[in-house]
Amino acid sequence: MSIAFAVLLSCIMRSMQLGSYERMIDNTVGKYAGYIQIHKEGYWEDKSIDNAMNINDSLINFISAQDGVNQVVPRIESFALASFGSISKGVLVTGVDPQSEKDMSMLDEKLIQGAYLKEDDQNCLLSEGLARRLKADIGDTIVFIGQGYHGVTAAGLYPVKGIVKFPIPALNDQSVYIPLKAAQWFYGADNLVTSLCIDIDHVDNTMLVTRQLQKQLKQTRII
């Protein structure tokens, strides 16, 4: 009886451990980066906005129609200098489609102040640590300066619409979110994205979906 009880207890503890690992991975990978990402060939080695790729509705619809794919989340990511008053800091600016980002990463649930983005907004969301560093609040206008697509000057003014908080310090200290269209205009990258994040129905289908996409898509890097 004691041996049987020990084996049963070990099985229960192991199941809880594996379940905890799966939940942590899903929260950090599946709910942010996605289990699968599509980039232009060369972007993963040189994460420059010059390696952004062109997208259209046909491409999005094709990927969305693949078995195991829940949705496709387009993003454009690059760095810029954020300034408010006399304080400046390097930041990661991420252009997102508000609705698909809400469905995948639940960005709206991370709001601690203000309101969530809309597709045609010319506003930004600041991470809580960055807002504290810049001493910025809801309604303040942040100046962003950087380098855009093929060396064009990227500059813009974006009022703070909301403040989000992330449990990961690196994200919480430097993240800025603006609508995808506004980010494409800011970087001079019309219809371009740096990545397509794929939300799949289950982690066990990752390799199957990846192989399906690799057979169909050329001049892209699928990871």
Residue pairs with C-beta under 8 A, 6 or more apart in sequence:
22 203
25 203
26 203
28 168
29 35
30 199
30 200
30 203
31 104
31 105
31 106
32 105
33 197
34 73
34 104
34 197
34 198
34 199
34 200
35 198
35 200
35 203
35 206
36 197
36 198
36 200
36 206
36 209
36 210
36 213
36 222
36 223
37 195
37 196
37 197
37 198
37 222
37 223
38 63
38 195
38 196
38 198
38 213
38 217
38 220
38 221
38 222
39 51
39 53
39 194
39 195
39 196
39 220
39 221
39 222
39 223
40 51
40 52
40 53
40 219
40 220
40 221
41 219
41 220
41 221
42 51
42 221
43 51
43 52
43 53
43 194
43 195
43 221
44 221
44 223
47 194
48 78
49 76
49 78
49 147
49 148
49 149
49 187
49 189
49 194
50 149
50 150
51 194
52 76
52 149
52 189
52 192
52 193
52 194
53 192
53 193
53 194
53 220
54 191
54 192
55 74
55 191
55 192
55 193
55 196
56 191
60 72
60 74
60 196
62 216
63 69
63 72
63 196
63 198
63 213
64 71
64 72
66 209
66 212
66 213
67 208
67 209
67 212
68 200
68 201
68 202
68 205
68 208
68 209
68 212
69 198
69 199
69 200
69 201
69 209
70 199
70 200
70 201
71 100
71 103
71 104
71 199
72 100
72 196
72 197
72 198
72 199
73 96
73 97
73 100
73 101
73 103
73 104
73 105
73 196
73 197
73 198
73 199
74 96
74 97
74 100
74 180
74 193
74 195
74 196
74 197
75 94
75 95
75 96
75 101
75 180
75 193
75 194
75 195
75 196
75 197
76 94
76 95
76 180
76 183
76 184
76 187
76 189
76 192
76 193
76 194
77 92
77 93
77 94
77 95
77 194
77 195
78 92
78 93
78 146
78 147
78 148
78 154
78 187
78 194
79 90
79 91
79 92
79 93
79 146
80 90
80 91
80 93
80 144
80 145
80 146
80 154
80 176
81 88
81 89
81 90
81 91
81 144
81 145
81 146
82 88
82 89
82 90
82 91
82 130
82 134
82 142
82 143
82 144
82 176
83 89
83 134
83 142
83 143
83 144
83 145
84 134
84 135
84 136
84 140
84 141
84 142
84 143
85 134
85 135
87 133
87 134
87 135
89 130
89 133
89 134
89 174
90 174
91 130
91 144
91 174
91 175
91 176
92 174
92 175
92 176
93 144
93 146
93 176
93 177
93 178
93 183
93 186
94 175
94 176
94 177
94 178
94 183
95 177
95 178
95 179
95 180
95 181
95 182
95 183
95 184
95 186
95 187
95 193
96 107
96 117
96 177
96 178
96 179
96 180
96 183
97 119
97 179
97 180
98 116
98 117
98 118
98 119
98 121
98 179
99 119
101 107
101 177
102 108
102 116
103 199
104 197
104 199
107 116
107 125
107 164
107 177
108 116
110 164
110 165
110 166
111 125
111 162
111 163
111 164
112 128
112 163
112 164
112 165
113 137
113 138
113 162
113 163
114 125
114 138
114 160
114 161
114 162
114 163
115 161
115 162
116 125
116 161
116 162
117 123
117 125
117 161
117 162
117 177
117 178
117 179
118 179
119 179
119 180
119 181
120 179
120 181
121 161
121 178
121 179
121 182
122 158
122 159
122 179
122 182
123 158
123 159
123 160
123 161
123 178
124 142
124 158
124 159
124 160
124 161
124 176
124 177
124 178
125 160
125 161
125 162
125 163
125 164
125 176
125 177
125 178
126 134
126 136
126 142
126 160
126 162
126 163
126 164
126 175
126 176
127 163
127 164
127 165
127 166
127 171
127 172
127 173
127 174
127 175
127 176
128 163
128 164
128 165
128 166
128 172
129 169
129 172
129 173
129 174
130 172
130 173
130 174
130 175
130 176
131 137
131 160
131 163
133 173
134 142
136 142
136 160
137 160
138 160
138 161
138 162
138 163
139 159
139 160
140 159
140 160
141 157
141 158
141 159
141 160
142 157
142 158
142 159
142 160
142 176
143 155
143 156
143 157
144 154
144 155
144 156
144 157
144 158
144 176
144 186
145 153
145 154
145 155
146 154
146 155
146 187
147 153
147 154
148 154
148 186
148 187
148 188
148 189
149 187
149 188
149 189
149 192
150 188
152 187
152 188
154 186
154 187
154 188
155 186
156 182
156 185
156 186
158 178
158 182
164 175
164 177
165 172
166 172
166 175
178 186
180 193
183 189
184 190
184 191
184 192
198 209
198 213
200 206
200 209
210 222
213 222
214 222
